[in-house]
Amino acid sequence: MEYSEAKERYIEAWGSLGSSWGVNRTMAQIHALLMIATEPLSTEEIMEDLKISRGNANMNIRALLDWGLAKKVLKLGERKEYFVTDKDPMVLAAQVAKERKKRELDPIIRLLDEVSSVKGESKEVQEFKKVTTDLKGFAKQADSVINTFIQSNSNWFFKILGKITR
């Protein structure tokens, strides 16, 4: 397979995978391009390579920056902004976990904290309290696991993964 075909297939596949992370396809494709780049890329280079508009590129680069999946870098003597990403899979996985926790798990834990203190003694209220308390307990356990993963290093992760797959 030629490099250009392999690169295109990789970027498409990473774009499709992005929806599993909770990000859109173009954002994931830009991320894929940054991962395989040997030098920082400008917005124009990203637009040209992926054949996307400036608005689409700018919006998705900004989203990558917000997620902590890309960083701006400056080149001496250049006015353009350039972008890079970390290429370590563990760093990327931890960053995605951190962002998804912040955007998805933290809000539901806050909500469950609020609603699980509902007042009343009816059968419906008792069932509501039981379900929301159980969900809150599960969500807090998930939060603890995610926090451990985010703060860990790859050795910890791969030791656990090795135990699971045996």
C-alpha positions in Angstrom: 0.0 0.0 0.0 1.3 3.5 -0.8 1.8 6.0 1.9 -0.9 8.4 0.6 -3.5 5.6 0.6 -2.5 4.4 4.1 -2.6 8.0 5.4 -6.1 8.6 3.9 -7.4 5.3 5.3 -5.9 6.1 8.8 -7.4 9.6 8.9 -10.8 8.3 7.8 -10.8 5.5 10.4 -9.6 7.9 13.2 -12.4 10.2 12.2 -15.0 7.5 12.5 -13.5 6.4 15.9 -13.9 10.0 17.1 -17.6 9.6 17.6 -16.8 6.9 20.2 -14.9 9.6 22.1 -17.7 12.1 21.9 -16.0 14.3 19.3 -17.1 14.9 15.7 -15.5 13.3 12.7 -13.6 16.4 11.4 -12.1 17.1 14.8 -10.9 13.5 15.0 -9.5 13.7 11.4 -7.5 16.8 12.2 -6.3 15.1 15.3 -5.2 12.1 13.2 -3.4 14.4 10.8 -1.5 16.1 13.7 -0.6 12.7 15.1 1.2 11.6 12.0 2.7 15.0 11.1 6.5 15.2 11.4 6.3 19.0 11.9 3.7 21.3 13.4 0.9 22.1 10.9 -0.8 25.4 10.1 -4.5 25.9 9.6 -3.9 26.3 5.9 -2.0 23.0 5.7 -4.7 21.2 7.6 -7.4 22.7 5.3 -5.5 21.7 2.2 -4.7 18.1 3.4 -8.3 17.4 4.6 -10.0 19.5 1.9 -12.1 21.4 4.5 -13.1 25.1 4.8 -11.3 27.6 7.0 -14.4 27.9 9.2 -14.5 24.1 9.7 -10.8 23.9 10.3 -10.8 26.8 12.8 -13.8 25.5 14.7 -12.4 22.0 15.1 -8.8 23.2 15.9 -10.4 25.3 18.6 -12.3 22.3 19.9 -9.0 20.2 19.9 -7.4 23.0 21.9 -10.4 23.1 24.4 -10.1 19.3 24.8 -6.4 19.6 25.5 -5.7 17.3 22.5 -3.7 19.9 20.5 -1.4 22.8 21.4 -0.4 26.0 19.6 3.2 26.4 18.7 5.0 29.3 17.2 7.7 29.2 14.6 10.4 31.8 14.8 9.8 34.5 12.2 6.3 33.2 11.3 3.1 35.0 11.9 1.0 31.9 11.4 -0.1 29.6 14.3 0.9 26.0 14.1 -0.5 23.0 15.9 0.8 19.8 17.4 -0.6 16.9 19.4 0.9 14.5 21.9 1.6 11.2 20.2 1.7 9.0 23.3 -1.5 6.9 23.3 -1.7 6.8 27.1 -1.5 10.6 27.3 -4.2 10.9 24.7 -6.4 8.3 26.4 -6.0 10.0 29.8 -6.9 13.4 28.2 -10.0 12.1 26.5 -11.0 10.4 29.8 -10.5 13.6 31.7 -12.6 15.6 29.2 -15.4 13.1 29.0 -15.5 12.9 32.8 -15.7 16.7 33.0 -18.4 16.9 30.4 -20.5 13.8 31.2 -19.8 12.2 34.5 -19.3 15.3 36.7 -22.6 16.8 35.7 -24.6 13.6 36.4 -22.9 13.2 39.8 -24.0 16.8 40.7 -27.5 16.1 39.5 -27.7 12.8 41.4 -26.5 14.6 44.5 -29.3 17.1 44.2 -32.2 14.8 43.3 -31.3 11.9 45.7 -32.2 14.0 48.7 -35.8 14.2 47.6 -38.3 14.5 50.6 -41.1 12.2 51.2 -41.9 8.6 52.3 -44.3 7.4 49.6 -43.5 4.2 47.7 -42.5 6.2 44.6 -40.2 8.5 46.6 -38.6 5.4 48.3 -38.0 3.8 44.9 -36.6 7.1 43.5 -34.2 7.5 46.4 -33.0 3.9 46.0 -32.4 4.2 42.3 -30.7 7.6 42.4 -28.6 6.6 45.4 -27.5 3.4 43.7 -26.7 5.3 40.5 -24.8 7.9 42.5 -22.7 5.2 44.1 -22.0 3.6 40.7 -21.1 7.0 39.2 -18.8 7.8 42.1 -17.0 4.5 41.7 -16.6 5.2 38.0 -15.3 8.6 38.8 -12.7 7.1 41.2 -11.6 4.6 38.5 -11.3 7.4 35.9 -9.4 9.6 38.3 -7.0 6.8 39.0 -6.5 6.2 35.3 -6.0 9.9 34.6 -3.4 10.2 37.3 -1.6 7.0 36.5 1.2 6.1 34.1 1.1 3.5 31.4 2.8 0.9 33.5 -0.2 0.8 35.9 -2.6 0.6 33.0 -0.8 -2.2 31.2 -0.4 -4.2 34.4 -4.2 -4.0 35.0 -4.9 -4.8 31.4 -2.6 -7.8 31.5 -4.5 -9.2 34.5 -7.8 -8.7 32.8 -6.8 -10.4 29.6 -5.2 -13.5 31.2 
